[in-house]
Amino acid sequence: MRYFAQPYTSAKQLIGILLFLLGSFAACNTYAQTEIVVTRGDGNWPPFEMIQDGKLTGFHIDLIRAVAEEANIHVVFKTYPWLRAVQMAKTGRSDAVSYLAKNEERQEFIVFSDNNVLSGTDHYLIKCKDRTDISFDGDYKSIESFSLVHIDGYTFGDDFDKVLFVQKAGVKNAEEVVELVAKGRYDIGIVSPADLGGAEASELIDKIEFLEPVLYSTTVYIGFSKAGENRHAYAAFTQAMKEFKKSNRYQQLRFKYGL
C-alpha cells in the first residue's frame, strides 16, 4: 500500500500568509492615486492656459499637475464652455475649476483657499479708437450710460457686477468682445491681455483702445466643489500647493512662463 503525503498548513503559516496579504493590500492602498476632475473654460489664455500642438499646457496647467503629483493625485482636465465648467463644479460633477475668480455667489458652492491661488489678472475696458466721447476715470458712473459687452460668466467684482448699464451682454470669448466693439455694435467691452493672447482677429484688435485705469484686478484660483466627494483629496492638494510654492520648482515654473 502506498501512502501519499497530505498537504498541511500550520497555524503559524496561515497567520504569516494573512499578514502578507494584509500588508500587500495596505501597500496598494498607500500608492493608489485618487483621481480628481478639473474643469476649465474652452479658451486660450497664454501663458496661463492654452492649447499648443494639440496639447493642453500653460502655467496653471503645469502648476496643478505638479502639485497633484506631490499629493499623489491624478488630475483629469476637461474643457467646456465657461458657464458649464463652473456649473459642473457647482453640482459636484467635477471636483474643481481652474482660472476661477472669487465672488459672493461662487463662495456658496466653491471652496476658495489662499493656498490655491494660481495667478492674478487685470481686466480693462476697451473702446473703438474712433470713439473720442468715451473715457474712464475709475468711477463706474462715468460709463453706465454706455452699452457693454463682456465674456459671459466672468465676474469683475461685486460692485461692478451690480452696475445697471443701458445694455449689457455676455458673449463666448474675447474675440467676440473685440469684434462687437470694433464694429460699433457695443460702446465698450471688457477684456484682459491674457484673453487676447489667443485672439486671431488682429485687424480688429488694431481698431480698439485700452482705457486706463485698470477696471478690475482679480486673483484667480483652482476652486474646489463643496458638492464633491473627494474631500480628503482637496485637503491634500491644498496642503501640497502651500508647500510647493516654497520650492525651487515653483520659481522655475514661473520663470518658464515669464511670470
C-alpha positions as CSV (number, residue, x, y, z in Angstrom):
1,M,0.0,0.0,0.0
2,R,1.3,3.4,-0.9
3,Y,0.9,6.4,1.4
4,F,0.8,9.9,-0.1
5,A,1.8,13.0,1.9
6,Q,-1.2,15.2,2.7
7,P,-0.7,19.0,2.4
8,Y,-0.5,20.5,5.8
9,T,-0.5,24.2,6.8
10,S,0.2,25.1,10.3
11,A,-1.5,27.9,12.2
12,K,1.7,29.9,12.1
13,Q,1.9,29.6,8.3
14,L,-1.7,30.7,8.0
15,I,-1.1,33.8,10.1
16,G,2.0,34.5,8.1
17,I,0.1,34.3,4.8
18,L,-2.7,36.6,6.2
19,L,-0.2,39.2,7.4
20,F,1.5,39.1,4.0
21,L,-1.8,39.7,2.2
22,L,-2.9,42.4,4.5
23,G,0.5,44.1,4.1
24,S,0.2,43.9,0.3
25,F,-3.3,45.3,0.4
26,A,-2.2,48.2,2.6
27,A,0.7,48.9,0.3
28,C,-1.6,49.0,-2.7
29,N,-3.8,51.5,-1.0
30,T,-0.8,53.6,0.1
31,Y,0.3,54.0,-3.5
32,A,-3.1,54.1,-5.2
33,Q,-3.8,57.5,-6.7
34,T,-7.0,59.4,-6.1
35,E,-8.4,60.9,-9.3
36,I,-9.9,64.4,-9.5
37,V,-11.6,66.0,-12.4
38,V,-10.8,69.7,-13.0
39,T,-13.0,71.6,-15.5
40,R,-11.8,74.7,-17.3
41,G,-13.1,77.2,-20.0
42,D,-12.7,76.4,-23.7
43,G,-10.4,79.3,-24.5
44,N,-6.7,80.1,-24.8
45,W,-5.2,82.5,-22.2
46,P,-1.4,82.5,-22.7
47,P,0.7,81.9,-20.8
48,F,-1.7,80.5,-18.2
49,E,-3.9,78.0,-20.1
50,M,-3.7,77.3,-23.8
51,I,-3.6,74.5,-26.4
52,Q,-0.3,74.1,-28.2
53,D,0.3,71.5,-30.8
54,G,-2.9,69.8,-29.7
55,K,-2.0,69.6,-26.1
56,L,-3.2,71.5,-23.0
57,T,-0.4,73.4,-21.4
58,G,0.3,76.7,-19.6
59,F,1.4,77.9,-16.1
60,H,-1.9,77.0,-14.4
61,I,-1.9,73.5,-16.0
62,D,1.7,72.7,-15.2
63,L,1.3,74.0,-11.6
64,I,-1.9,72.0,-10.9
65,R,-0.2,68.8,-12.3
66,A,2.9,69.3,-10.3
67,V,1.1,69.9,-7.1
68,A,-1.2,66.9,-7.7
69,E,1.8,64.7,-8.3
70,E,3.2,65.8,-4.9
71,A,-0.1,64.9,-3.3
72,N,-0.3,61.5,-5.1
73,I,-3.4,62.7,-7.0
74,H,-4.2,62.0,-10.7
75,V,-5.7,65.1,-12.4
76,V,-8.0,64.8,-15.4
77,F,-8.7,68.1,-17.2
78,K,-12.0,68.6,-19.0
79,T,-12.7,71.6,-21.2
80,Y,-16.2,73.1,-21.6
81,P,-17.8,76.4,-22.3
82,W,-17.1,78.5,-19.3
83,L,-20.6,78.6,-17.7
84,R,-20.9,74.8,-18.0
85,A,-17.4,74.3,-16.5
86,V,-18.5,76.3,-13.4
87,Q,-21.9,74.6,-13.2
88,M,-20.3,71.1,-13.2
89,A,-18.3,72.0,-10.1
90,K,-21.4,73.6,-8.5
91,T,-23.3,70.3,-8.9
92,G,-20.4,68.1,-7.9
93,R,-20.0,66.6,-11.4
94,S,-16.4,67.9,-11.3
95,D,-14.1,68.3,-8.4
96,A,-12.7,71.7,-9.2
97,V,-12.5,74.6,-11.6
98,S,-9.3,76.3,-12.8
99,Y,-8.8,80.0,-13.5
100,L,-11.8,80.9,-11.2
101,A,-12.2,84.3,-9.6
102,K,-14.0,84.6,-6.2
103,N,-17.3,86.4,-5.6
104,E,-20.2,86.1,-3.2
105,E,-22.2,83.8,-5.4
106,R,-19.4,81.4,-6.1
107,Q,-18.4,81.1,-2.4
108,E,-21.8,79.4,-1.8
109,F,-20.6,76.3,-3.8
110,I,-16.8,76.6,-4.1
111,V,-14.1,76.4,-1.5
112,F,-11.5,79.1,-2.1
113,S,-8.2,78.8,-0.3
114,D,-5.5,81.4,-0.3
115,N,-3.1,78.5,-0.8
116,N,-4.8,77.6,-4.1
117,V,-4.2,81.0,-5.8
118,L,-3.0,80.3,-9.3
119,S,-2.3,83.9,-10.6
120,G,-3.7,87.4,-10.9
121,T,-5.4,89.0,-13.9
122,D,-6.0,92.7,-14.8
123,H,-9.2,93.5,-16.7
124,Y,-9.5,96.6,-18.9
125,L,-12.3,98.5,-20.6
126,I,-11.8,98.7,-24.4
127,K,-13.4,101.1,-26.9
128,C,-13.1,101.7,-30.6
129,K,-10.3,104.2,-31.2
130,D,-12.7,106.5,-33.1
131,R,-14.9,107.0,-30.1
132,T,-13.5,110.1,-28.6
133,D,-16.6,110.6,-26.5
134,I,-15.7,107.6,-24.2
135,S,-13.3,107.9,-21.3
136,F,-12.9,106.2,-17.9
137,D,-11.6,107.7,-14.7
138,G,-12.2,104.8,-12.4
139,D,-15.7,105.8,-11.5
140,Y,-18.3,103.3,-12.7
141,K,-20.9,106.0,-13.0
142,S,-18.9,107.6,-15.9
143,I,-19.6,104.6,-18.1
144,E,-23.0,103.3,-17.1
145,S,-24.7,105.2,-19.9
146,F,-22.8,103.1,-22.5
147,S,-23.6,99.7,-23.8
148,L,-21.2,97.0,-22.5
149,V,-20.2,93.5,-23.8
150,H,-18.0,91.0,-21.9
151,I,-17.2,87.3,-21.7
152,D,-20.2,85.5,-20.3
153,G,-19.8,84.2,-16.8
154,Y,-16.9,86.4,-15.9
155,T,-17.0,88.4,-12.7
156,F,-15.5,91.9,-12.2
157,G,-16.2,92.3,-8.6
158,D,-19.5,92.5,-6.7
159,D,-19.8,96.3,-7.0
160,F,-19.2,96.4,-10.8
161,D,-21.5,93.4,-11.4
162,K,-24.4,95.3,-9.9
163,V,-24.0,98.4,-12.2
164,L,-27.0,98.8,-14.4
165,F,-25.8,99.6,-17.9
166,V,-28.1,100.8,-20.7
167,Q,-27.3,97.5,-22.4
168,K,-25.2,94.6,-21.2
169,A,-24.4,91.4,-22.9
170,G,-22.2,88.3,-22.4
171,V,-20.6,86.5,-25.3
172,K,-18.5,83.4,-25.7
173,N,-14.9,84.8,-25.9
174,A,-12.6,87.8,-26.2
175,E,-12.6,87.7,-30.0
176,E,-16.4,88.3,-30.0
177,V,-15.9,91.2,-27.5
178,V,-13.3,92.8,-29.7
179,E,-15.4,92.3,-32.9
180,L,-18.5,93.8,-31.4
181,V,-16.7,96.9,-30.0
182,A,-14.5,97.4,-33.1
183,K,-17.6,97.3,-35.4
184,G,-19.5,99.7,-33.2
185,R,-22.2,97.3,-32.1
186,Y,-21.4,98.0,-28.4
187,D,-19.8,101.1,-27.0
188,I,-17.3,99.4,-24.6
189,G,-16.1,95.9,-23.7
190,I,-14.1,94.2,-21.0
191,V,-11.0,92.0,-21.7
192,S,-7.7,91.1,-20.2
193,P,-4.4,90.9,-22.0
194,A,-4.5,87.1,-21.3
195,D,-7.9,86.9,-23.0
196,L,-6.5,88.4,-26.2
197,G,-3.4,86.2,-26.2
198,G,-5.3,83.7,-28.3
199,A,-7.2,86.2,-30.4
200,E,-6.8,85.8,-34.2
201,A,-8.7,88.9,-35.4
202,S,-5.6,91.1,-35.4
203,E,-7.0,93.6,-37.8
204,L,-9.9,94.2,-35.4
205,I,-7.6,94.4,-32.4
206,D,-5.8,97.3,-34.1
207,K,-9.0,99.2,-34.1
208,I,-9.6,99.1,-30.3
209,E,-8.0,101.0,-27.4
210,F,-7.5,100.0,-23.8
211,L,-8.8,102.5,-21.2
212,E,-6.9,103.3,-18.1
213,P,-7.0,102.8,-15.2
214,V,-7.4,99.0,-14.7
215,L,-11.1,98.2,-14.3
216,Y,-10.6,95.2,-12.0
217,S,-7.7,93.2,-10.8
218,T,-8.6,89.8,-9.8
219,T,-7.0,86.8,-8.1
220,V,-7.8,83.5,-9.8
221,Y,-7.9,80.1,-8.0
222,I,-8.3,76.5,-8.5
223,G,-11.6,76.3,-6.6
224,F,-12.9,73.0,-5.2
225,S,-16.5,71.9,-5.3
226,K,-18.4,71.9,-2.0
227,A,-20.7,69.2,-3.5
228,G,-17.7,66.9,-4.4
229,E,-17.0,63.7,-2.6
230,N,-13.1,63.7,-2.6
231,R,-12.7,66.0,0.4
232,H,-9.5,64.2,1.6
233,A,-8.0,64.8,-1.9
234,Y,-9.0,68.5,-1.8
235,A,-7.3,68.9,1.6
236,A,-4.2,67.0,0.4
237,F,-3.9,69.1,-2.7
238,T,-4.3,72.4,-0.8
239,Q,-1.5,71.4,1.7
240,A,0.7,70.3,-1.2
241,M,0.2,73.6,-3.0
242,K,1.2,75.5,0.1
243,E,4.5,73.5,0.3
244,F,5.1,73.6,-3.4
245,K,5.1,77.4,-3.6
246,K,8.1,77.4,-1.2
247,S,10.1,75.2,-3.6
248,N,12.6,76.0,-6.3
249,R,10.4,74.0,-8.7
250,Y,7.7,76.7,-8.3
251,Q,10.1,79.5,-9.1
252,Q,11.4,77.6,-12.1
253,L,7.8,77.2,-13.4
254,R,7.2,80.9,-13.0
255,F,10.4,81.6,-14.9
256,K,9.5,79.2,-17.6
257,Y,6.3,81.2,-18.4
258,G,7.9,84.6,-17.8
259,L,6.0,85.4,-14.6
